[in-house]
Amino acid sequence: MAVKGTVRLDKKTKHLVKRLQPGDIAVIDHGDLDEVAANALVEAHVRAVINVQESMSEVYPNCGPLRLVESGVKLVDCPGSNLFELLTEGEEIEIKNGQIIRAGRVLASGKELNAQIIIHKMEKTKGNLENVLSHFVQNTMDYAQHEIGLICGEYKVPEIKTDFKGKHVLIVVRGKNYKDDLKAIKSYINEISPVLVGVDGGADALMEFGLKPDIIVGDMDSVSDKTLFCGAELVVHAYPNGKAPGMARVRELGLEAVTYAAPGTSEDIAMLMAYEYGAELIVAVGTHSNMIDFLEKGRKGMASTFLVRAKVGSILVDAKGVSKLYKSRLRAKHLAPIFIAALLPVAAVMVISPSTRELLRLLFIQFRLLVGI
């Protein structure tokens, strides 16, 4: 089945999704398409996705392609094509039998992926997982030796204005299932009012739910200008040598920020800051916690995450756990006082009114006759 639509293209999928309109055809440069990126494309209601790289991994069973096609999005791989040079954003194209056509001219030929093809390939790559896991663990241990300073005070935590001491802290990363997690803990957020920390795009996620972040941490490459201007304190994640590319954008916007020079991911340093400044509990939303998450992120190990979780683990919980443990439900013991309080004015009226008293007396007599007393 042929589809037509307006082209939108960007080599950074996270930037592209901000410009997509329903019915667009997205042209991406995203090898081993991950589930987070696929979810963003689906939520943008694109009609089709053309990838100039292989969407399916040869190493691990990445879920992004299956997420797309099961949502009704046509996915065509055109590895090695020069579509980024041939196409201009905003023009109309057609996809037919894997061919990319503009004004009747075939620009490239690719392979359309359907669910059957994707599932078959995912099954094949599952056989590689044992070997991949072995290498992943080895890389994690090797990198951990170099990054041990992250939890041993080698990298100074910046001075910040946000007060974490004795408080619950909610750290939001725009990762897998972040929307479901935020919905699940809405009552917790409303009743506890934790300190809200947005990690890069996680700050936009908070704003989408009507929550203003207290502090934004990250490279500042995937958070919107609007959110950066929300009044949150800004902490730019810098390389261990102090270089902080994200600071240039902050300064261009006329905003102020401090830097945190450290290895690892931005979510790692967000957790460390909360821990070092005395947070009572850290609740994580959308964070990376397993091998597939990190392979999808393009990392060959999770040394910093392993080390940080080992340090803050005593006060760290996943949002899914909070949603199961913390549910604001009305129970009988809570309803009883409400019911009694509601009856009090009714009882008072009944006692005061002579006609009501007479009715109650008659009812009592009838009751005695029925039970034989």
HELIX and SHEET records of a PDB file:
HELIX    1   1 THR A   13  LEU A   16  1                                   4    
HELIX    2   2 GLU A   35  GLU A   43  1                                   9    
HELIX    3   3 GLY A   64  GLU A   70  1                                   7    
HELIX    4   4 LEU A   83  LEU A   86  1                                   4    
HELIX    5   5 ALA A  115  LYS A  126  1                                  12    
HELIX    6   6 LEU A  129  GLU A  147  1                                  19    
HELIX    7   7 ILE A  148  LEU A  150  5                                   3    
HELIX    8   8 TYR A  178  ALA A  184  1                                   7    
HELIX    9   9 LYS A  186  ILE A  192  1                                   7    
HELIX   10  10 GLY A  201  GLU A  208  1                                   8    
HELIX   11  11 ASP A  225  LEU A  228  1                                   4    
HELIX   12  12 GLY A  246  GLU A  252  1                                   7    
HELIX   13  13 SER A  266  GLU A  276  1                                  11    
HELIX   14  14 MET A  291  GLU A  296  1                                   6    
HELIX   15  15 ALA A  303  VAL A  312  1                                  10    
HELIX   16  16 GLY A  313  ILE A  315  5                                   3    
HELIX   17  17 ALA A  319  LEU A  325  1                                   7    
HELIX   18  18 ALA A  332  ILE A  352  1                                  21    
HELIX   19  19 PRO A  354  VAL A  371  1                                  18    
SHEET    1   A 8 ARG A 105  SER A 109  0                                        
SHEET    2   A 8 GLN A  99  ARG A 102 -1                                        
SHEET    3   A 8 GLU A  92  LYS A  96 -1                                        
SHEET    4   A 8 VAL A   3  ASP A  10 -1                                        
SHEET    5   A 8 ILE A  25  ILE A  28  1                                        
SHEET    6   A 8 ALA A  48  ASN A  51  1                                        
SHEET    7   A 8 LYS A  74  ASP A  77  1                                        
SHEET    8   A 8 LYS A 111  LEU A 113 -1                                        
SHEET    1   B 7 VAL A 258  ALA A 261  0                                        
SHEET    2   B 7 GLU A 233  ALA A 238  1                                        
SHEET    3   B 7 ILE A 215  GLY A 218  1                                        
SHEET    4   B 7 VAL A 195  VAL A 199  1                                        
SHEET    5   B 7 HIS A 168  VAL A 173  1                                        
SHEET    6   B 7 LEU A 281  VAL A 285  1                                        
SHEET    7   B 7 LEU A 316  ASP A 318  1                                        
END                                                                             
